Amino acid sequence: MFDKASLDSLLEELRDNYELEFEWEDIQKAAHVAIARSDAGVSLDGIDSRVVELVEKHRPD
């Protein structure tokens, strides 16, 4: 389950990498869905691959 530190780190990297992208709002929404699905143990299939990569990178062990 994501803790505050891992969430902060994930969202900071997401913002640094994609904030200026045209679809920034969609990326943010996908990140929140991906975090919830990850915490629930649900597949991340169908989530933006940029988001999935960062969720998997920052997910606590």
Number of C-alpha atoms within 10 A of each C-alpha: 14 17 9 9 10 16 18 13 14 22 18 12 14 19 15 10 12 16 15 9 11 9 10 15 12 11 21 17 12 20 22 15 15 24 22 15 15 18 12 10 10 11 10 19 10 9 16 14 13 14 24 19 10 17 23 15 11 18 17 12 6
